[in-house]
Amino acid sequence: MDGVAKRPRSRRRGPGMTGRGPRARDAEYRPLDLERARGGAPRREAGPGGEWFSRRVSGSDKTYICPGCSQQIPPGVAHVVAWKADSVMGDAAALEDRRHWHAGCWAGRNRR
């Protein structure tokens, strides 16, 4: 080295380089799943009559009757779908017996 000091390497990373695996810009594009982002993933919760799975949905194409208030849930209205987590007949039967609730009725079902 002819008396010229080398410059130390920079620790800064280039654009898209996080140091945690593949570059973000090289990853395959996946559109955002809004249903999942808004809480569409099932939740397990305790309630009257045992354990329940509940899932918030943004709306549907059908009209449902809420078991909490016996009123209609019109198409396109956000609501909760619930089914038994501990069904004696199995998971498939529990999904067939799922019910659509107004969000307020589902939240207040313990007070009825």
FISESE-811989 format. One record per residue (C-alpha): residue number from 0; residue in one letter; x, y, z. Coordinates in steps of 0.001 Angstrom, whole numbers. Example, Ala and Ser with C-alpha at 12.3 -4.5 7.8 and 13.67 -1.06 7.14 Angstrom:
<pavexs>
PAVEX    nr   rest         u         v         w
PAVEX     0      a     12300     -4500      7800
PAVEX     1      s     13670     -1060      7140
</pavexs>
This chain:
<pavexs>
PAVEX    nr   rest         u         v         w
PAVEX     0      m         0         0         0
PAVEX     1      d      1794      3072     -1174
PAVEX     2      g      1328      5010      2019
PAVEX     3      v     -2318      5727      1193
PAVEX     4      a     -4723      4636      3890
PAVEX     5      k     -7771      2738      2772
PAVEX     6      r    -11063      4219      3604
PAVEX     7      p    -13127      2055      6030
PAVEX     8      r    -16132       338      4510
PAVEX     9      s    -19417      2003      5219
PAVEX    10      r    -21879       150      7403
PAVEX    11      r    -24783      1790      5649
PAVEX    12      r    -26876      -464      3532
PAVEX    13      g    -28234       312       127
PAVEX    14      p    -31926       775      -664
PAVEX    15      g    -34033     -2278        83
PAVEX    16      m    -31304     -3964      2098
PAVEX    17      t    -32415     -4613      5648
PAVEX    18      g    -29878     -7283      6513
PAVEX    19      r    -32660     -9661      7512
PAVEX    20      g    -32979    -12042      4623
PAVEX    21      p    -33909    -11395      1013
PAVEX    22      r    -34338     -7876      -201
PAVEX    23      a    -37860     -6559        22
PAVEX    24      r    -37774     -5460     -3598
PAVEX    25      d    -36904     -9010     -4695
PAVEX    26      a    -39853    -10557     -2850
PAVEX    27      e    -42913    -11667     -4762
PAVEX    28      y    -45739     -9134     -4570
PAVEX    29      r    -48709    -10271     -2496
PAVEX    30      p    -51774     -8026     -2344
PAVEX    31      l    -52972     -7073      1114
PAVEX    32      d    -55726     -9362      2398
PAVEX    33      l    -58082     -6719      3797
PAVEX    34      e    -60400     -9269      5408
PAVEX    35      r    -57567    -10654      7506
PAVEX    36      a    -56178     -7194      8255
PAVEX    37      r    -59567     -6028      9532
PAVEX    38      g    -59839     -8881     12003
PAVEX    39      g    -61118    -11651      9748
PAVEX    40      a    -58997    -14259     11488
PAVEX    41      p    -61060    -16472     13838
PAVEX    42      r    -60766    -15797     17571
PAVEX    43      r    -61437    -18374     20249
PAVEX    44      e    -63383    -17056     23212
PAVEX    45      a    -65358    -18360     26154
PAVEX    46      g    -69043    -17623     26315
PAVEX    47      p    -72358    -19037     27424
PAVEX    48      g    -72562    -22655     26431
PAVEX    49      g    -68824    -23246     26089
PAVEX    50      e    -65995    -22195     23816
PAVEX    51      w    -66727    -20337     20576
PAVEX    52      f    -64840    -19235     17488
PAVEX    53      s    -65855    -15824     16213
PAVEX    54      r    -64851    -13931     13125
PAVEX    55      r    -65694    -10421     11980
PAVEX    56      v    -66859    -10167      8387
PAVEX    57      s    -67228     -6988      6380
PAVEX    58      g    -70533     -8013      4855
PAVEX    59      s    -72145    -10600      2628
PAVEX    60      d    -74530    -11016      -264
PAVEX    61      k    -77268    -12586      1861
PAVEX    62      t    -79645    -11482      4584
PAVEX    63      y    -79241    -13242      7939
PAVEX    64      i    -81301    -13281     11126
PAVEX    65      c    -79292    -12415     14250
PAVEX    66      p    -79945    -14974     17032
PAVEX    67      g    -79336    -12269     19641
PAVEX    68      c    -82133     -9900     18649
PAVEX    69      s    -84056    -11831     15949
PAVEX    70      q    -83602     -8867     13578
PAVEX    71      q    -82244     -8955     10049
PAVEX    72      i    -78603     -8373      9141
PAVEX    73      p    -78927     -6864      5647
PAVEX    74      p    -76434     -7618      2855
PAVEX    75      g    -73241     -5584      3049
PAVEX    76      v    -73460     -4891      6799
PAVEX    77      a    -70404     -5831      8896
PAVEX    78      h    -71181     -8478     11516
PAVEX    79      v    -69781    -11447     13465
PAVEX    80      v    -69924    -15102     12460
PAVEX    81      a    -69706    -17519     15407
PAVEX    82      w    -69519    -21299     15740
PAVEX    83      k    -68890    -23745     18587
PAVEX    84      a    -65243    -24618     19207
PAVEX    85      d    -66056    -27754     21179
PAVEX    86      s    -68825    -29335     19122
PAVEX    87      v    -69524    -32975     19957
PAVEX    88      m    -70272    -33655     16291
PAVEX    89      g    -66879    -32375     15075
PAVEX    90      d    -65503    -29318     13337
PAVEX    91      a    -67426    -29794     10094
PAVEX    92      a    -70763    -29916     11940
PAVEX    93      a    -69787    -26858     13994
PAVEX    94      l    -69102    -24885     10820
PAVEX    95      e    -72453    -25931      9381
PAVEX    96      d    -74162    -24627     12550
PAVEX    97      r    -72446    -21235     12492
PAVEX    98      r    -74603    -18188     13153
PAVEX    99      h    -74374    -14571     12020
PAVEX   100      w    -74696    -11950     14784
PAVEX   101      h    -74770     -8173     14926
PAVEX   102      a    -71452     -7119     16492
PAVEX   103      g    -73268     -5452     19422
PAVEX   104      c    -75472     -8492     20028
PAVEX   105      w    -72433    -10774     20039
PAVEX   106      a    -70584     -8492     22472
PAVEX   107      g    -73618     -8338     24796
PAVEX   108      r    -74608    -12009     24694
PAVEX   109      n    -73373    -12575     28269
PAVEX   110      r    -75893    -10034     29592
PAVEX   111      r    -78983    -11708     28146
</pavexs>
